[in-house]
Amino acid sequence: MVLKPSEAAEDDDPDAVTLSTGTGEITITSAAQGAYSVAIPDTALTDAGNRWYRVDAVAGSSRKTIIYGPLKVRDL
């Protein structure tokens, strides 16, 4: 998963955050059903406002985007 400042921002933008199963932020809860959970670090959500996210699935050398869209961070 990539959490970026905007849709136009590059994945390697200094303000982008990459989360993965390899680093422990994403847990596959049911591979057969495509279910997973994501733990976004609070440091990635410190400022309220709009962000953009994209989740990719990787199988071997193939990468496919499975979901993407805006993410709104609100102070409660």
Secondary structure, 3 states (H helix, E strand, C coil): CEEECCCCCCCCCCCCEECCCCCCCEEEEECCCCEEEECCCHHHHCCCEEEEEEEEEEECCEEEEEEEEEEEECCC
